[in-house]
Amino acid sequence: MSIEIEILNGDASWKTVEPLFRAVWPPDAIAKLPWGHIKWASADLRVLIDAPEGGVGCHVGIYFRTIIWNGHQIHIAGIGGVATREDCRRRGYASIALNAAVETVRANEAARFMLLFCEPHNFAFYQARGWRPFTGELYCEQPGGRVRFEAMTPFVFDIKRAPDTGTIDLCGLPW
């Protein structure tokens, strides 16, 4: 069986991935989650895996941003919106899409490290793939202004070298 992987422009491909997001995170379920009130950034790129049964089976969003870490501007890449359709789980799609996202970022050659936000039930998944918790403070923008982001745990991944602690300002919305 071959797996089809596409890397598409984030905004242009939203209509393609919107059904997947609604299936994985129905609006009524989002309202009950600790991060349900957060305003999120739109992906710059999207890694999509087509399901053999039709439609998008898995999605990983890629975000490029210049952030401030301990007072220094640094270009990083973010991972967000990792979603796999219920009928496509346990096939390795999320690992394949995440690896494709990492390789896409590496090819970009500008990002120093990668950052994602994780719920506790996914910690082991990301740690097994080389991600580690960022234990410092993290700030982002929300409609009301700059806030400390505590809704999910930040994880980092080395491209060149990722910090484990300190203060990160995302200089925009989280992803």
Residue pairs with C-beta under 8 A, 6 or more apart in sequence:
1 52
3 49
3 50
3 93
3 96
4 49
4 50
5 47
5 48
5 49
5 96
5 97
5 100
6 47
6 48
6 50
7 45
7 46
7 47
7 48
7 100
7 104
8 16
8 45
8 46
8 48
9 44
9 45
9 46
10 42
10 43
10 44
10 45
10 46
10 61
10 62
11 42
13 46
13 48
14 42
16 48
16 56
17 46
17 48
17 56
17 59
17 81
19 55
19 56
20 55
20 56
20 57
20 58
20 59
20 83
20 85
21 59
21 81
21 83
23 85
23 86
24 83
24 84
24 85
24 86
25 33
25 83
30 36
34 151
34 152
35 117
35 151
35 152
38 142
38 151
38 174
39 142
39 143
39 173
40 80
40 81
40 173
40 174
40 175
41 63
41 78
41 80
41 172
41 173
41 174
41 175
43 61
43 62
43 63
43 80
43 81
43 175
44 61
44 62
44 63
44 64
45 61
45 62
45 104
46 59
46 60
46 61
46 62
46 81
47 59
47 60
47 61
47 62
47 97
47 98
47 100
47 101
47 104
48 56
48 58
48 59
48 97
49 56
49 57
49 58
49 59
49 88
49 93
49 96
49 97
50 56
50 57
51 57
51 58
51 85
51 87
51 88
53 87
53 88
55 85
56 85
57 84
57 85
57 87
57 88
57 91
57 93
58 83
58 84
58 85
58 88
58 93
58 94
58 96
58 97
59 81
59 82
59 83
59 84
59 97
60 79
60 81
60 82
60 94
60 97
60 98
60 100
60 101
61 78
61 79
61 80
61 81
61 82
61 175
62 77
62 78
62 79
62 101
62 104
62 105
63 77
63 78
63 79
63 80
63 175
64 75
64 76
64 77
64 78
64 108
64 110
64 111
65 75
65 76
65 77
65 78
65 170
65 171
65 172
66 73
66 74
66 75
66 76
66 171
67 73
67 74
67 75
67 76
67 168
67 169
67 170
67 171
68 74
68 168
68 169
68 171
69 163
69 166
69 167
69 168
69 169
70 163
70 166
70 167
74 112
74 113
75 110
75 111
75 112
76 111
76 112
76 113
76 114
76 115
77 105
77 108
77 111
77 113
77 114
77 115
77 159
78 114
78 115
78 116
78 175
79 98
79 101
79 114
79 115
79 116
79 157
79 175
80 116
80 117
80 174
80 175
81 175
82 94
82 97
82 98
82 116
84 93
84 94
94 125
95 129
98 129
99 129
102 114
102 157
105 111
105 114
105 159
106 159
111 159
112 159
112 160
112 161
112 162
113 156
113 157
113 158
113 159
113 160
113 161
113 162
113 163
114 156
114 157
114 159
114 162
115 134
115 154
115 155
115 156
115 157
115 162
115 168
116 126
116 131
116 154
116 155
116 157
116 175
117 149
117 151
117 152
117 153
117 154
117 155
117 174
117 175
118 126
118 131
118 152
118 153
118 154
118 155
119 152
119 153
120 153
123 133
123 153
126 155
127 155
130 157
130 158
131 155
131 156
131 157
132 155
132 156
132 157
132 162
132 164
133 153
133 154
133 155
133 156
133 164
134 153
134 154
134 155
134 156
134 162
134 163
134 164
134 165
134 168
135 164
135 165
136 163
136 164
136 165
136 166
136 167
136 168
137 148
137 166
137 167
137 168
138 148
138 149
138 154
138 167
138 168
138 169
138 170
139 146
139 147
139 148
139 149
139 167
139 168
139 169
139 170
140 146
140 147
140 149
140 169
140 170
140 172
140 173
140 174
141 147
141 170
141 171
141 172
141 173
142 173
146 169
149 170
149 174
154 168
156 162
156 163
156 164
